[in-house]
Amino acid sequence: MDIFEAIEKRHSYREKYRNDPVPEEHLRRIVTAGIVAPSGGNGQTTEFVVVTEPATRGALAEIMGSIMCRTAPAIIVCVTEHREIYPGMAFEIEDCSAAVENMLLAITGLGYASVWLDGVLRNENRASRIAQLLKIPDTRTVRVILPVGVPLAPGTRKEKLAFDKRAWFNSYGG
Ligand SMILES: Cc1cc2nc3c(=O)[nH]c(=O)nc-3n(C[C@H](O)[C@H](O)[C@H](O)COP(=O)(O)O)c2cc1C
């Protein structure tokens, strides 16, 4: 799929997935898209745990509590490391966001669907519970979860404001 088509087609998918597994080769391509993403000072502060094994996936879905996580055949857990790249400067949030968007585009390009799950991790101590489940060291933070699978429903794309409501050439507001 052309990159601009993937950008257009990507949308947050919050419904059931089909049972079809995501082949490891595809999961590697998706995560590699995250690995090659830009990062501040090339600090590469994001790491990834790909959960496919049914018992661990089930336990993770139980913590997440959503239909997407309960039915997704694979779940990518994005983990960040807070590290100063330059004096007084750390970029792990931005690094992780760049990796996540690259992965969302790769997921879309390969015909799968996902949703960027972050806000939900901040409730009910979910991030720490997931860290414990996956043996993630306490120097790291569970930041984003991406369920991955073949969508069962078509999903819906949200309306975005028109170009001239959000972007201008040469000065703010045109
Ligand atoms: C930083 C961030 C956090 C998000 N957290 C959640 C979340 O916890 N749960 C969820 O269902 N969607 C979450 N989303 C997805 C947004 O709700 C979604 O991107 C937005 O509604 C626009 O829809 P679209 O992705 O289909 O364009 C998050 C997105 C971002 C960028």
The ligand as an SDF file (V2000), in Angstrom:
LIG
                    3D

 31 33  0  0  0  0  0  0  0  0999 V2000
   -1.6360   10.0140   23.1430 C   0  0  0  0  0  0  0  0  0  0  0  0
   -2.8550    9.2110   22.7280 C   0  0  0  0  0  0  0  0  0  0  0  0
   -3.5290    8.4790   23.6930 C   0  0  0  0  0  0  0  0  0  0  0  0
   -4.6400    7.7140   23.3290 C   0  0  0  0  0  0  0  0  0  0  0  0
   -5.2380    6.9160   24.2690 N   0  0  0  0  0  0  0  0  0  0  0  0
   -6.3180    6.1850   23.9250 C   0  0  0  0  0  0  0  0  0  0  0  0
   -6.9360    5.3190   24.8760 C   0  0  0  0  0  0  0  0  0  0  0  0
   -6.4940    5.1740   26.0110 O   0  0  0  0  0  0  0  0  0  0  0  0
   -8.0190    4.6160   24.4790 N   0  0  0  0  0  0  0  0  0  0  0  0
   -8.5240    4.7120   23.2200 C   0  0  0  0  0  0  0  0  0  0  0  0
   -9.5230    4.0490   22.9250 O   0  0  0  0  0  0  0  0  0  0  0  0
   -7.9580    5.5160   22.2890 N   0  0  0  0  0  0  0  0  0  0  0  0
   -6.8680    6.2450   22.6060 C   0  0  0  0  0  0  0  0  0  0  0  0
   -6.2500    7.0340   21.6640 N   0  0  0  0  0  0  0  0  0  0  0  0
   -6.7950    7.1010   20.2940 C   0  0  0  0  0  0  0  0  0  0  0  0
   -7.5380    8.4290   20.0620 C   0  0  0  0  0  0  0  0  0  0  0  0
   -8.7370    8.4440   20.7920 O   0  0  0  0  0  0  0  0  0  0  0  0
   -7.7910    8.5940   18.5480 C   0  0  0  0  0  0  0  0  0  0  0  0
   -6.5560    8.6710   17.8710 O   0  0  0  0  0  0  0  0  0  0  0  0
   -8.6260    9.8240   18.2510 C   0  0  0  0  0  0  0  0  0  0  0  0
   -9.9280    9.7060   18.7510 O   0  0  0  0  0  0  0  0  0  0  0  0
   -8.7180   10.1220   16.7490 C   0  0  0  0  0  0  0  0  0  0  0  0
   -9.2750    9.0240   16.0650 O   0  0  0  0  0  0  0  0  0  0  0  0
   -8.4680    8.2930   14.8920 P   0  0  0  0  0  0  0  0  0  0  0  0
   -7.2310    7.6280   15.5190 O   0  0  0  0  0  0  0  0  0  0  0  0
   -9.4180    7.2760   14.3510 O   0  0  0  0  0  0  0  0  0  0  0  0
   -8.0480    9.3270   13.8850 O   0  0  0  0  0  0  0  0  0  0  0  0
   -5.1110    7.7600   21.9950 C   0  0  0  0  0  0  0  0  0  0  0  0
   -4.4100    8.4890   21.0360 C   0  0  0  0  0  0  0  0  0  0  0  0
   -3.2800    9.1970   21.3830 C   0  0  0  0  0  0  0  0  0  0  0  0
   -2.4950    9.9380   20.3090 C   0  0  0  0  0  0  0  0  0  0  0  0
  1  2  1  0
  2  3  1  0
  2 30  2  0
  3  4  2  0
  4  5  1  0
  4 28  1  0
  5  6  2  0
  6  7  1  0
  6 13  1  0
  7  8  2  0
  7  9  1  0
  9 10  1  0
 10 11  2  0
 10 12  1  0
 12 13  2  0
 13 14  1  0
 14 15  1  0
 14 28  1  0
 15 16  1  0
 16 17  1  0
 16 18  1  0
 18 19  1  0
 18 20  1  0
 20 21  1  0
 20 22  1  0
 22 23  1  0
 23 24  1  0
 24 25  2  0
 24 26  1  0
 24 27  1  0
 28 29  2  0
 29 30  1  0
 30 31  1  0
M  END
$$$$
